[in-house]
Amino acid sequence: MTQQQPESSRPPVRALAFIRRLFSGEKEKPLDANLPVPPARLASTRPSQRTILRHQSEKEYALDLAPESVHDAMLPSIDPGVFDNEMLKQKLYPAIDPGNESPVQEPEGNIVEGTYLGTQTFASLFDVLGIEAALPRYRSLEQQKELYQWSAYPTNADGTPAQYPPHLQHIPQGEAVSPLRIFSAIGLVETQVLLQKITPDKDGILGRTKEWLLARAQEAAFGGAPERGVKIQDVVDYNKYHRKFGTDIAGGGNIGLLDDWFGDRRFADQQFTGTNPTTITQATPRWIAEFSAAAKAGNYDKWVAALAKADPKSLFVQDGSYFRKAVGEPDPAAVLHHQQPGSDECWTVGAVSLFQLHEDGKLHPVAICIDYKGSMDKSVTIFNRRMTPRDSTRGEKDDWPWRYAKTCAQVTDWTRHELGVHLTLAHFVEEAIIVATNRTVPMDHPVYRLLHPHWSKTLSLNAAGRSTLVPQLAVEVVGISPAQCYSFLRDAYDTYDFVGSYVPNDLRRRGFPDTQEGLSHPRYRNYAYAKNALGLWTALRAYVDAMLRIRFPDDASVAADGHVQAWAAEMRGPARMPSFPELRTRAALVDAVTMCIHIAAPFHSAVNYLQNFYQAFVAAKPPALCAAPPTTLAQLRGYAEADLVAALPINRPRQWLLAAQVPWLLSFKVEPGRSLLNYAASQWHMHKCKRDEADRQVKSASERLYQDLQRLQTVFYRNSKAMDKGSIPYMVLDPGLTAVSILI
């Protein structure tokens, strides 16, 4: 349910036509010379280094906070999931013919005195709150099971490997959401322009596309024709004045606007507050031994001594050593590369990066194995010239071998984050939860009612990803084949540990404290994600606990509930997630439901909404290498700027633009009416006038959730301010910015 757009902001007719063709498969006509451009009113305000790094004062920040009391909360709109739940509870839904999904009987319920809806007419509710005048569909569990069918997995009917993890075969009629209500219309048009090349006509690339992409982008975007010798600085300079308009949490800024975007500090900070702050893990004795041996072999004597003295608990890794196994490559020394038809050859690497976390909270990159090939002695491993974060940064800009190694690490993280953490562990895991719940839990069950508001748009978004974004975008920019991409997705799903990924469990297994008290130590001052994710987990779990206690007062009531038991069996069986827990106790059920909400809201928000800031400036985090990586340390030590330029898609305008377009398309700031905070306020408003004891308990639980989230807004601001001076503010998990579901 969305508000109607004002006439002035609706997409132009030409844009709508482009998008319909994009998703219908209709053959495109030659492009119009007047390619769509953003409206002038949305033009970027050109953020600078000063504005990017500036925190508001706490007084300024407090002006934008939600009111302390939910009684004073202004609703931009009623959360659609909460609204649907209330309609279903009041039986304000039509009966559905399971054969054709047509309404065959008017709603039997009535709006009565004492409900929130009883204070308003339907017309005023829809007008004031901007909710589309459509009643939810109610289906029996038998009908749900018939409609929500699993895709084949792990193999298709013909025995070939399934491309994607278990998912919904077909979205039920009436529940699909148009791409126009998910993505930016103009963004889809621009994406369509870039995709033209993969379906060329018989004469090659369509003329106007070629002219726009190659001539305009290559000649203007990168400071001159590449054959004249482009420098990294050319791209940096261009980025200052030519960017997408600001629609994301960073207002259109990106890391390339910082003078030290390439430096050790920004590289290290991203492990804690970047797009993927969820995988850095304490180094095992094996990794410490391998890096120590590599330091000795490379004659890095200072690092040999430093590693011998270092506290093992201070050493952490980002581990991409599993890449070849994940893509189905049996040879640990095989070169990972691919050339899509009509595109240029790309390479990817499985880098392993070693960091040291100092007692003052500064994380410092120690060494990078640029592509792990079964062992360090068969791989290229380089160590940082700077021994500590306090060493001079004067030589960082011209340390091309080390900058190249950090680029390899960023390529590894791009693939791991986009295909594994973001797409699979957020989008596809949540889809498995949605399908399993619909097949086993009735719509009036408390578990269903708790989870339903956190599913808005997700199924349609995932379907669009499988049909378009992955096969037409991701495979175009990564350095592995489509088959290897799909293998990577399956591996991420098959190795997922559901219980191990509960926020406290996840922090503990990665070597971090699992309590706020532990994280308050100065050494974790810069790990704002950990503090914020744990804070949200605690608030959500308390809410889920209170809501489920209404129906499940003890362990026996959980164990005796057939639907709960069927849900767990469906997740472990058809959903192919054996790590999903047995649900025999109240605590186990509360944790599992909390995790389902965590994936859809805080987790996805953390790994999604900073993509534009960190990835739109492609030189900082490219999706692949554009030249084969070096095979010896001596070769890498001889690298100069030209070698780094050759590794980046600077001379491949279409690849660069695709790599920049996708994060922009996926990073649009969450509407206030779709935030976690608005969800809590909506739930409270729906129950504030009710007198039934169960409804009073829902009202109380919702009020506490709102209070907890409102309090966390200030806590998260202070967590961000407490980071080292000059840190990029980390407010992506502000409950007013955290999406209630996987909306985009």
C-alpha positions in Angstrom: 0.0 0.0 0.0 1.6 3.3 -1.1 0.7 6.9 -1.3 -0.4 8.2 -4.6 2.4 10.2 -6.2 1.8 13.8 -7.0 1.4 14.5 -10.7 4.7 16.3 -10.9 6.7 13.4 -9.5 5.2 10.6 -11.5 7.5 8.9 -14.0 7.2 10.3 -17.6 5.3 8.2 -20.1 8.5 7.4 -21.9 10.0 6.0 -18.7 6.9 3.8 -18.1 7.2 2.4 -21.6 10.9 1.5 -21.1 10.2 -0.3 -17.9 7.3 -2.3 -19.3 9.6 -3.5 -22.1 12.3 -4.3 -19.6 10.2 -6.7 -17.6 8.0 -8.0 -20.4 10.8 -9.0 -22.8 9.4 -6.9 -25.6 12.0 -6.0 -28.2 13.4 -2.5 -27.8 13.2 0.1 -30.5 16.3 2.3 -31.2 16.7 4.7 -28.3 15.5 8.2 -28.3 18.2 10.8 -28.5 16.8 12.5 -25.5 17.8 10.1 -22.8 15.9 10.6 -19.5 17.6 12.8 -16.9 16.8 13.4 -13.3 14.5 16.3 -12.5 16.4 19.5 -11.6 14.7 19.6 -8.2 16.3 16.2 -7.4 19.8 17.2 -8.5 22.6 16.4 -6.0 23.6 19.1 -3.5 27.2 17.9 -4.1 28.2 16.6 -0.7 31.8 17.4 0.3 34.3 15.7 2.6 33.3 18.2 5.3 29.6 17.5 5.0 30.1 13.7 4.7 32.2 13.5 7.9 30.1 16.0 9.9 27.9 14.8 12.7 25.0 16.9 13.7 25.2 18.2 17.2 23.1 16.2 19.6 20.8 19.2 19.9 20.3 19.3 16.2 19.8 15.6 16.0 17.2 15.7 18.7 15.0 17.9 16.6 14.4 15.1 14.2 13.8 12.4 16.7 10.5 10.7 17.0 8.5 11.8 20.1 9.3 10.0 23.3 5.8 8.9 23.8 3.9 6.8 21.2 0.8 8.8 22.1 2.5 11.8 20.4 3.8 9.9 17.3 2.6 11.3 14.0 2.0 8.5 11.5 3.0 9.3 7.9 0.9 6.3 7.1 -0.3 3.1 8.7 2.1 0.3 8.2 0.4 -1.9 5.5 1.2 -5.2 7.2 -0.4 -3.9 10.5 -3.4 -2.7 8.5 -3.8 -6.1 6.8 -3.6 -7.9 10.1 -6.4 -5.7 11.5 -8.6 -6.2 8.5 -8.2 -10.0 8.8 -8.8 -10.0 12.5 -12.1 -8.0 11.9 -13.0 -10.4 9.1 -13.0 -7.5 6.7 -12.0 -9.5 3.7 -13.8 -11.2 0.8 -14.1 -14.9 0.4 -11.9 -16.1 -2.5 -12.6 -18.7 -5.1 -9.4 -20.9 -5.0 -9.9 -21.7 -8.7 -9.7 -18.2 -10.0 -8.8 -16.0 -7.0 -11.9 -13.9 -7.7 -13.9 -12.4 -4.8 -17.1 -14.4 -4.6 -18.5 -13.2 -1.2 -18.5 -9.8 0.5 -16.7 -9.4 3.8 -18.6 -10.8 6.7 -17.1 -8.5 9.4 -18.0 -5.0 10.4 -16.2 -2.0 11.9 -17.3 -1.7 15.4 -17.0 0.7 18.3 -13.8 0.4 20.2 -11.5 -0.4 17.3 -9.1 2.1 15.8 -10.9 1.7 12.6 -14.2 2.3 14.3 -13.3 5.9 14.8 -13.1 6.6 11.0 -14.8 5.7 7.8 -13.1 3.7 5.2 -13.0 6.7 2.9 -11.3 9.0 5.4 -8.9 6.3 6.4 -7.8 5.7 2.8 -7.6 9.5 2.1 -5.8 10.6 5.2 -3.4 7.7 5.5 -2.7 7.3 1.8 -3.6 3.6 1.8 -4.8 2.0 -1.4 -8.4 1.0 -1.1 -7.9 -2.7 -1.3 -8.9 -5.3 1.3 -6.5 -8.2 2.1 -7.1 -11.6 0.8 -7.8 -14.4 3.3 -7.1 -18.0 2.3 -7.4 -21.2 4.3 -4.2 -23.0 5.1 -5.1 -25.6 2.4 -5.4 -22.9 -0.2 -2.1 -21.3 1.0 -0.3 -24.6 0.7 -1.7 -25.1 -2.8 -0.6 -21.6 -4.0 2.8 -21.5 -2.3 4.7 -24.2 -4.1 8.5 -24.7 -3.7 10.9 -24.5 -6.6 12.9 -27.7 -7.3 16.1 -27.9 -5.2 18.9 -28.8 -5.2 18.3 -30.2 -8.7 15.7 -29.5 -11.4 13.3 -32.2 -12.7 15.8 -33.0 -15.5 18.6 -33.5 -13.0 20.5 -30.3 -13.7 21.5 -28.1 -10.7 18.9 -25.6 -9.6 20.0 -22.0 -10.2 18.7 -20.5 -7.0 18.0 -21.7 -3.5 14.5 -22.9 -2.7 12.0 -20.2 -3.5 8.4 -19.6 -4.5 7.5 -21.0 -7.9 4.8 -18.4 -8.7 3.6 -15.4 -6.8 -0.2 -15.8 -6.1 -2.5 -13.7 -8.3 -3.2 -10.3 -6.9 -0.1 -10.3 -4.7 2.6 -9.4 -7.2 4.0 -5.8 -6.8 5.0 -3.9 -10.0 8.7 -3.0 -10.4 7.4 0.6 -10.6 6.4 0.4 -6.9 9.8 -1.1 -5.9 12.5 0.7 -7.9 13.0 4.2 -9.2 11.4 4.6 -12.6 14.2 6.7 -14.0 16.7 4.2 -12.5 15.0 1.4 -14.4 15.1 3.3 -17.6 18.8 3.9 -17.2 19.4 0.3 -16.4 17.5 -0.7 -19.5 19.8 1.6 -21.5 22.9 -0.2 -20.2 21.4 -3.6 -20.8 20.9 -3.0 -24.5 24.3 -4.3 -25.3 23.5 -7.9 -24.2 20.8 -8.2 -26.8 22.4 -6.6 -29.8 20.8 -6.6 -33.2 22.4 -8.2 -36.2 24.5 -5.1 -36.8 25.9 -5.1 -33.2 25.3 -2.6 -30.4 22.4 -0.3 -31.1 23.8 2.9 -32.5 22.5 5.4 -30.0 23.4 3.2 -27.1 26.9 2.8 -28.4 27.2 6.5 -29.0 26.0 7.4 -25.5 27.9 4.8 -23.6 31.2 4.8 -25.4 31.5 8.3 -26.7 29.8 10.3 -24.0 30.9 8.2 -21.0 34.4 7.4 -22.2 35.3 10.9 -23.4 33.7 12.9 -20.7 33.4 10.7 -17.6 37.0 9.8 -17.3 38.9 12.9 -18.0 39.8 12.2 -21.6 40.2 9.3 -24.0 41.7 6.3 -22.3 44.3 5.8 -25.0 45.9 9.1 -23.8 46.6 7.6 -20.4 43.9 8.0 -17.8 45.0 8.4 -14.2 43.1 7.5 -11.0 42.9 11.2 -10.2 40.9 11.7 -13.4 38.1 9.5 -12.1 38.3 11.2 -8.6 37.9 14.6 -10.2 35.0 13.5 -12.3 33.3 12.0 -9.3 33.3 15.4 -7.5 31.0 17.0 -10.1 29.1 14.1 -11.8 27.1 11.8 -9.6 23.6 10.5 -9.3 21.2 12.8 -7.4 21.0 12.1 -3.7 18.2 9.6 -2.9 20.1 7.5 -0.3 20.9 7.8 3.3 24.1 9.6 2.4 22.4 12.2 0.3 24.2 11.3 -2.9 27.7 11.3 -1.4 30.2 8.5 -1.8 33.5 7.4 -0.4 35.4 8.8 -3.5 34.7 12.3 -2.2 37.1 11.7 0.7 40.7 12.7 0.2 41.8 9.4 1.8 39.3 7.1 0.2 42.1 4.7 -0.9 43.8 4.7 2.5 44.3 2.0 5.2 41.9 3.7 7.5 38.9 3.7 5.1 39.7 0.2 4.1 39.7 -1.0 7.7 36.7 1.0 8.8 34.6 -0.7 6.2 35.1 -4.0 7.9 33.1 -2.6 10.9 30.7 0.0 9.3 30.7 -0.6 5.6 28.3 -2.6 3.4 29.4 -5.9 4.9 30.3 -5.5 8.6 29.0 -9.1 9.3 31.9 -11.4 8.2 35.1 -10.2 9.9 36.2 -13.0 12.2 38.9 -13.6 14.8 41.9 -15.3 13.1 42.4 -19.0 13.9 45.8 -20.4 14.8 46.0 -21.8 11.3 45.7 -18.3 9.7 48.1 -16.8 12.1 50.6 -19.5 11.3 50.1 -19.2 7.5 50.5 -15.4 7.5 53.6 -15.6 9.8 55.1 -18.1 7.3 54.3 -15.8 4.4 55.9 -12.9 6.2 59.1 -14.9 6.7 59.1 -16.1 3.1 58.6 -12.5 1.8 61.4 -11.1 4.1 59.0 -9.0 6.0 61.2 -9.3 9.1 59.4 -6.6 11.1 56.0 -8.3 10.6 57.6 -11.7 11.6 58.5 -10.2 14.9 55.3 -8.2 15.3 53.1 -11.2 14.7 55.1 -13.3 17.1 54.4 -10.7 19.8 50.8 -10.0 18.9 47.9 -11.1 21.1 46.2 -13.8 19.0 42.8 -12.4 20.1 43.7 -9.1 18.4 44.1 -10.6 14.9 41.1 -10.8 12.6 40.5 -12.0 9.0 38.2 -11.5 6.1 38.3 -14.9 4.6 37.6 -15.5 0.9 39.6 -18.7 0.8 36.5 -20.8 0.1 35.7 -19.1 -3.2 36.8 -21.9 -5.5 34.9 -24.5 -3.6 31.8 -22.2 -3.5 31.8 -21.8 -7.3 32.3 -25.5 -7.9 36.0 -25.3 -9.0 37.8 -28.4 -7.8 41.3 -27.1 -8.7 42.5 -24.8 -5.8 45.0 -23.1 -8.1 42.6 -22.5 -11.0 42.3 -18.9 -12.3 38.8 -17.6 -11.8 37.9 -15.6 -14.9 35.1 -15.3 -17.4 34.1 -13.4 -20.5 30.4 -12.9 -21.1 29.4 -12.8 -24.8 29.7 -9.3 -26.1 31.7 -8.1 -23.0 35.3 -8.0 -21.9 37.1 -10.7 -19.8 37.0 -10.3 -16.0 38.8 -12.0 -13.2 37.8 -12.5 -9.6 39.9 -13.5 -6.6 39.4 -15.1 -3.2 41.5 -12.8 -1.1 42.2 -13.3 2.6 43.0 -10.1 4.6 44.6 -10.0 8.0 43.8 -7.1 10.4 45.0 -6.2 13.9 42.5 -4.6 16.3 44.4 -2.3 18.7 43.4 -1.6 22.2 42.3 1.9 21.3 39.8 0.5 18.8 41.8 1.2 15.6 41.6 -1.6 13.1 44.7 -1.9 11.0 45.3 -3.9 7.8 48.4 -6.1 8.2 48.6 -8.3 5.1 46.6 -9.4 2.1 46.8 -12.7 0.3 45.4 -11.4 -3.0 44.0 -14.8 -4.1 44.2 -17.9 -1.9 45.1 -21.0 -3.9 45.0 -23.7 -1.3 48.0 -22.5 0.7 49.9 -19.3 1.3 53.1 -20.7 -0.2 51.2 -21.1 -3.5 49.6 -17.7 -3.3 50.8 -14.1 -3.5 50.8 -12.4 -0.1 51.9 -8.8 0.6 52.3 -7.0 3.9 51.6 -3.4 4.7 54.5 -1.0 4.9 52.7 0.8 7.7 53.1 -1.2 10.9 50.5 0.6 13.0 47.6 3.0 12.4 49.8 5.8 13.9 52.5 5.5 11.2 52.7 8.3 8.7 50.2 8.1 5.8 52.5 10.2 3.5 53.3 7.3 1.2 49.9 5.7 1.0 48.8 7.3 -2.2 51.8 6.1 -4.2 52.0 2.6 -2.7 50.6 0.9 -5.8 51.3 -2.7 -4.9 49.5 -2.3 -1.6 46.7 -0.3 -3.2 46.3 -3.1 -5.7 46.1 -5.7 -3.0 43.4 -3.8 -1.2 41.5 -3.6 -4.5 41.7 -7.4 -4.7 40.3 -7.6 -1.2 37.5 -5.3 -2.2 36.7 -7.4 -5.2 36.4 -10.5 -3.0 34.2 -8.6 -0.6 32.0 -7.3 -3.4 31.2 -10.9 -4.5 30.8 -12.2 -1.0 28.6 -9.4 0.0 26.4 -9.0 -3.1 25.9 -12.7 -4.0 26.3 -14.3 -0.5 25.5 -12.0 2.4 23.0 -9.6 0.7 21.2 -11.6 -2.0 21.2 -15.1 -0.4 21.4 -14.6 3.4 18.9 -11.7 3.4 16.6 -12.0 0.3 16.6 -15.7 -0.3 16.6 -16.9 3.3 13.7 -14.6 4.1 11.8 -15.9 1.0 12.2 -19.4 2.3 10.8 -18.3 5.6 7.8 -16.6 3.8 7.0 -19.7 1.7 7.4 -22.1 4.6 5.2 -20.0 6.9 2.4 -19.6 4.3 2.4 -23.4 3.8 2.2 -24.4 7.5 0.8 -21.5 9.6 -2.8 -20.2 9.2 -3.2 -16.4 8.6 -4.8 -15.9 12.0 -2.0 -17.6 13.9 0.2 -15.4 16.2 3.4 -16.4 14.4 1.9 -15.5 11.0 0.5 -12.2 12.3 3.9 -11.3 13.8 5.9 -12.1 10.6 3.4 -10.9 7.9 4.2 -7.1 8.2 7.9 -7.9 7.5 7.2 -9.4 4.1 6.1 -6.4 2.1 7.3 -6.4 -1.5 9.9 -9.1 -0.8 8.6 -11.9 -3.0 8.1 -9.6 -6.0 11.5 -8.0 -5.5 13.2 -11.4 -5.3 11.4 -12.6 -8.4 12.6 -9.5 -10.3 16.1 -10.3 -9.0 16.0 -13.8 -10.3 14.6 -12.8 -13.7 16.6 -9.7 -14.4 19.1 -8.3 -11.8 21.2 -11.5 -11.4 21.2 -13.0 -15.0 21.4 -9.6 -16.8 23.4 -7.4 -14.3 25.4 -9.4 -11.8 26.9 -11.8 -14.3 27.9 -8.9 -16.5 30.2 -7.4 -14.0 31.7 -10.3 -11.9 34.7 -12.4 -12.9 33.0 -15.8 -12.8 30.6 -17.5 -15.2 26.8 -17.6 -14.7 27.0 -21.3 -13.6 29.6 -20.3 -11.0 27.5 -17.4 -9.8 24.6 -19.8 -9.2 26.9 -22.3 -7.5 28.1 -19.5 -5.2 24.5 -18.6 -4.3 23.7 -22.3 -3.5 26.8 -22.6 -1.4 25.9 -19.5 0.7 22.5 -21.0 1.3 23.6 -24.5 2.0 26.2 -23.5 4.5 24.0 -21.0 6.4 23.7 -21.5 10.1 20.3 -20.1 11.2 20.8 -20.4 14.9 24.5 -19.5 14.7 23.4 -16.2 13.0 21.3 -14.9 15.9 23.1 -11.6 16.7 24.5 -12.6 20.1 25.6 -16.1 18.7 27.1 -14.5 15.6 29.1 -12.0 17.5 30.4 -14.6 19.8 31.4 -17.1 17.1 33.3 -14.3 15.3 35.3 -13.4 18.4 33.4 -10.3 19.6 31.6 -9.8 22.9 27.9 -10.7 22.8 26.8 -8.1 25.4 26.6 -4.3 25.4 28.8 -4.3 28.4 31.5 -6.2 26.6 31.2 -4.0 23.4 31.6 -0.9 25.5 35.3 -1.6 25.8 37.4 1.0 24.0 38.7 -1.6 21.5 35.2 -1.9 20.0 34.5 1.8 19.8 34.5 1.7 16.0 32.3 -1.4 15.7 29.0 0.5 15.6 27.3 -2.2 13.6 27.8 -4.7 16.4 26.5 -2.4 19.1 23.5 -1.3 17.0 22.5 -4.8 15.7 22.7 -6.2 19.3 20.5 -3.3 20.6 17.9 -3.9 17.9 18.0 -7.7 18.5 17.3 -7.1 22.2 14.4 -4.7 21.6 12.8 -7.0 18.9 13.2 -10.1 21.1 11.5 -8.4 24.0 8.6 -7.4 21.7 8.3 -10.9 20.2 8.5 -12.5 23.7 5.6 -10.3 24.9 3.5 -10.9 21.8 3.9 -14.7 21.8 3.3 -14.9 25.6 -0.3 -14.1 24.9 -0.8 -17.4 23.1 2.2 -19.4 24.4 2.5 -19.0 28.2 4.9 -22.0 28.6 7.1 -24.6 26.8 4.3 -27.1 26.8 2.0 -24.8 24.7 4.7 -24.4 22.1 5.5 -28.1 21.9 1.8 -28.9 21.5 1.1 -26.4 18.7 0.9 -28.4 15.5 1.4 -25.4 13.3 4.6 -24.3 15.0 5.9 -27.9 14.7 4.9 -28.1 11.1 6.6 -24.7 10.4 9.9 -26.0 11.9 9.7 -29.2 9.9 9.0 -27.3 6.7 12.1 -25.1 7.2 14.3 -28.1 8.0 12.8 -30.2 5.2 11.5 -28.6 2.0 13.2 -25.3 2.7 16.5 -27.3 3.0 17.6 -25.4 6.1 18.7 -28.1 8.6 20.1 -25.4 11.0 16.6 -24.2 11.7 15.9 -25.1 15.3 13.6 -27.6 17.0 10.8 -25.5 18.5 10.0 -27.3 21.7 10.4 -24.3 24.1 9.0 -20.8 24.3 12.6 -19.4 24.2 13.4 -21.3 21.0 10.2 -20.0 19.3 10.9 -16.4 20.5 14.5 -16.6 19.1 13.4 -18.1 15.8 10.7 -15.5 15.2 13.0 -12.7 16.3 15.6 -13.9 13.7 13.0 -13.9 10.9 12.3 -10.2 11.7 16.0 -9.4 12.1 16.8 -10.7 8.7 14.0 -8.7 7.0 14.6 -5.5 8.9 18.0 -4.7 10.6 20.2 -7.2 8.8 19.0 -6.3 5.3 19.0 -2.6 6.1 22.7 -2.8 7.2 23.9 -4.7 4.1 21.7 -2.8 1.6 21.3 0.9 2.2 25.0 1.9 2.2 25.7 0.3 -1.2 25.6 3.6 -3.1 28.0 5.3 -0.7 30.6 2.6 -0.8 30.2 1.1 -4.3 29.0 3.8 -6.7 32.5 5.1 -6.9 33.7 1.9 -8.6 37.4 2.5 -8.1 36.9 2.1 -4.4 35.1 -1.3 -4.6 35.0 -2.9 -8.1 33.0 -6.1 -8.7 35.9 -7.7 -10.6 39.4 -7.2 -11.9 39.8 -6.2 -15.6 43.3 -7.8 -15.9 44.8 -11.0 -14.7 46.3 -10.8 -11.2 50.0 -11.2 -10.7 51.3 -14.7 -10.0 54.4 -13.8 -7.9 55.2 -11.4 -5.1 58.0 -10.0 -7.1 55.6 -9.1 -9.9 53.2 -7.4 -7.5 56.0 -5.5 -5.9 56.7 -4.0 -9.3 53.2 -2.7 -9.9 52.7 1.0 -10.7 49.6 3.1 -11.2 49.1 1.9 -14.8 48.7 -1.7 -13.4 46.0 -0.6 -11.0 44.2 1.4 -13.8 44.3 -1.7 -16.0 42.7 -3.7 -13.2 39.8 -1.3 -12.8 36.9 -0.8 -15.3 38.0 2.7 -16.0 38.4 1.9 -19.7 35.2 -0.1 -19.8 32.5 2.6 -19.5 29.6 0.2 -19.8 30.9 -2.1 -17.0 31.7 0.9 -14.9 28.3 2.4 -15.3 26.6 -0.9 -14.6 28.6 -1.4 -11.4 27.7 2.2 -10.3 24.0 1.9 -11.4 23.0 -1.1 -9.4 24.0 0.2 -5.9 22.3 3.5 -6.7 19.1 1.6 -7.7 19.1 -0.4 -4.5 19.9 2.3 -2.0 16.9 4.6 -2.1 16.2 5.9 1.4 13.4 4.2 3.3 10.1 6.1 3.3 9.1 7.2 6.8 5.9 5.1 6.6 7.9 1.9 6.0 10.3 2.1 8.9 10.6 -0.1 11.9 9.6 2.8 14.2 6.5 3.5 12.2 5.6 -0.2 12.4 5.6 0.0 16.2 3.6 3.2 16.3 1.0 1.7 13.8 0.6 -1.4 15.9 -0.1 0.7 19.0 -2.6 2.9 17.2 -4.4 -0.1 15.9 -5.0 -1.3 19.5 -5.1 1.8 21.6 -8.9 1.9 21.9 -9.5 -1.8 22.4 -10.7 -3.3 25.6 -10.1 -7.0 25.2 -7.3 -8.3 27.4 -5.2 -9.8 24.5 -5.5 -6.5 22.6 -4.4 -4.6 25.7 -1.3 -6.8 25.9 -0.6 -6.1 22.2 -0.9 -2.4 22.9 1.5 -2.7 25.8 4.0 -4.7 23.8 3.8 -2.2 20.9 4.3 0.8 23.2 7.4 -0.8 24.7 8.8 -1.6 21.3 8.2 2.0 20.2 9.9 3.3 23.4 12.8 1.0 23.0 13.3 2.0 19.3 12.9 5.7 20.1 15.6 5.4 22.8 17.9 3.5 20.5 17.8 6.4 18.1 19.8 8.4 20.6 22.0 5.4 21.6 22.9 4.9 17.9 23.8 8.5 17.4 26.1 8.4 20.4 27.6 5.1 19.2 28.4 6.9 15.9 29.8 10.0 17.6 32.0 7.8 19.9 33.9 6.4 16.9 37.3 7.9 16.1 37.4 11.5 14.9 37.0 11.6 11.2 34.9 8.4 11.0 32.1 8.3 8.5 28.9 8.6 10.5 27.0 5.3 10.9 23.3 5.8 11.2 21.9 3.2 8.8 20.3 1.3 11.6 18.5 4.3 13.1 15.0 2.8 13.7 13.5 5.6 11.7 15.7 4.6 8.8 15.6 0.8 9.2 13.1 -0.7 6.7 10.4 -2.9 8.2 10.9 -5.4 5.4 13.1 -6.2 2.4 11.5 -3.4 0.4 14.3 -3.0 -2.3 
